[in-house]
């Protein structure tokens, strides 16, 4: 079945058109694309979508609707996450999308977001990686952590992400030590709550997803430009990944913009995303080591919630 999966987050809206065979569990990309629309612009502060953010998102939805028609899509699932959960005027957004796409968007919970991310990521992992897997999906408004072997066994959605932390704390260029400390305090508080319910010390393989983490990986690999194939499945020593986070957080906007792999829509928020990812990696590794284990590496996946949405769309028919 040819399906379309659309993931509308706080920073970007993404489309996957894929041919899914549920009998074999295979998924073959037809189109996979992303547009930075910054739907969550100001939502953390105002509690509402800004008019210009809605316009950007509707314009991208029009383009995606045309691509779905062009490629003969049989089923569409449109999923909205953190920013839409938080916005009081979400009905304007939901009705605007439905009128353009012909399907009603689904505002999913953090728990379902985590489950879809886990399914998408682990379904494409190399068999050489050991379970349990801790999948971390770091978005613009929230970050999901989910632990499991073949399916999620514990999950938590944290209200920290690259857009939310940038708007809340990191106003400097580059951010000051005080701004960084305030953001770190927020992230540690969120991690404390998450790890109280998710036994991360059991982690054998840490898997990172989404644009912040793939961008950090590109930097850790020293890529001259963004290369999805080089990034997908990359196994990075955690110390190297942390060093890449440190460099991106300390860089000026001009320095970040000059990096060949940096998407223009991530330039102003990658520092906060790197701070979140650095803190999560450090805390997970500490928990594993304290439990007598080791966690020398992190695996990056380009397969994520979009793949999980596509499988679920095929199952619904």
C-alpha positions, -999 to +999 in steps of 0.1 A: +000+000+000+012+035-009+008+057+022+017+092+033+029+100+068+031+136+078+047+147+111+041+183+121+063+193+150+073+225+167+101+233+142+094+213+111+068+196+091+079+164+073+064+141+047+071+105+039+054+088+010+063+051+011+052+017-002+045-004+029+043-042+028+029-053+062+034-090+054+071-086+052+075-055+074+092-036+046+090+001+039+103+017+007+107+055+004+091+072-025+094+108-011+110+119+021+111+156+026+112+183+054+102+220+056+111+242+085+079+261+094+085+269+131+049+262+139+058+265+176+071+301+173+062+318+206+039+290+218+059+285+250+054+322+258+019+330+245+002+296+245-010+302+210+000+297+174+012+329+156-006+339+124+026+339+104+035+304+117+001+291+106+006+306+072+040+289+068+026+256+079-005+258+056+017+267+026+039+235+033+007+214+037-005+226+003+027+214-013+025+180+005-011+176-006-001+181-042+027+155-038+002+130-023-020+134-054+009+132-078+021+099-063-013+082-060-013+079-022-040+055-009-040+065+028-027+096+047-020+100+084-012+135+096+002+136+132+008+168+152+029+168+184+042+191+211+033+226+199-002+216+189-007+199+223+002+233+239-017+258+217-051+272+228-060+280+192-052+246+178-086+243+161-076+270+136-046+248+127-065+215+126-094+228+104-069+246+081-050+213+075-081+192+070-094+216+044-062+213+025-054+177+029-088+160+032-079+142+064-082+153+100-049+158+118-044+138+150-029+155+180-011+126+196+000+123+232+037+122+242+033+085+249+020+077+214+047+099+199+073+079+218+058+046+207+057+056+170+093+068+172+104+036+188+087+015+161+102+036+133+137+036+147+141+000+159+125-015+128+154-003+108+183-010+132+211-033+123+208-066+141+243-062+155+229-037+181+220-052+214+186-046+232+172-031+253+172+001+232+167+036+246+153+057+218+155+095+222+135+116+198+146+152+203+122+177+188+115+214+189+091+214+218+095+180+234+119+151+238+107+115+240+126+088+257+114+052+253+130+019+264+122-015+250+133-046+232+107-053+205+082-027+217+080+001+242+082-010+278+086+024+294+083+059+279+082+096+290+077+128+270+097+158+284+087+194+276+122+203+265+133+208+229+155+230+207+129+257+200+114+258+235+148+260+252+161+286+227+130+309+233+131+303+270+168+307+278+194+311+250+190+346+238+227+353+234+249+349+204+265+328+215+246+322+248+261+333+280+273+310+308+242+321+329+218+313+300+234+279+295+232+271+332+195+281+333+187+259+303+207+230+318+188+233+350+155+230+331+167+199+312+180+182+343+147+187+361+128+172+331+153+143+330+148+136+367+111+132+361+116+111+330+141+087+345+120+082+375+096+062+353+120+049+326+148+025+339+175+039+316+202+020+335+191-011+315+201+005+282+224-015+259+220+007+228+212+044+229+195+055+197+191+092+187+166+105+163+154+138+146+171+169+132+191+181+161+207+147+166+213+141+129+229+175+127+251+169+157+261+136+141+270+153+108+293+176+129+309+147+148+316+129+115+331+161+100+308+160+070+312+188+044+275+187+036+244+168+049+245+132+039+216+112+050+232+079+041+264+086+060+244+097+091+219+069+091+232+041+113+263+060+123+279+047+155+296+076+173+316+074+205+296+093+231+326+115+240+328+126+203+291+133+202+294+154+234+323+173+219+303+181+188+274+193+211+299+216+230+312+231+198+277+238+183+265+253+216+296+276+219+295+287+182+281+320+170+251+321+147+275+331+118+298+302+125+269+277+126+254+291+094+287+286+076+287+248+083+279+230+050+256+204+067+235+229+086+199+235+075+191+272+075+161+265+097+182+250+124+209+276+127+192+295+155+180+265+175+208+239+171+227+252+202+198+245+225+192+211+208+229+203+213+226+212+250+196+189+255+213+160+236+246+165+255+227+164+289+206+134+279+237+114+267+257+123+299+228+113+322+221+080+304+257+069+304+261+078+341+230+057+349+243+027+329+278+029+344+264+032+380+244+000+373+276-018+363+273-016+326+290+005+298+277+027+271+306+039+249+286+047+218+254+063+205+236+052+173+220+078+150+189+068+129+173+086+101+143+063+106+120+078+131+084+087+139+077+092+102+083+055+096+061+045+125+033+068+112+036+052+078+033+016+092+003+027+113-014+043+082-010+011+063-025-009+091-055+013+092-059+010+054 
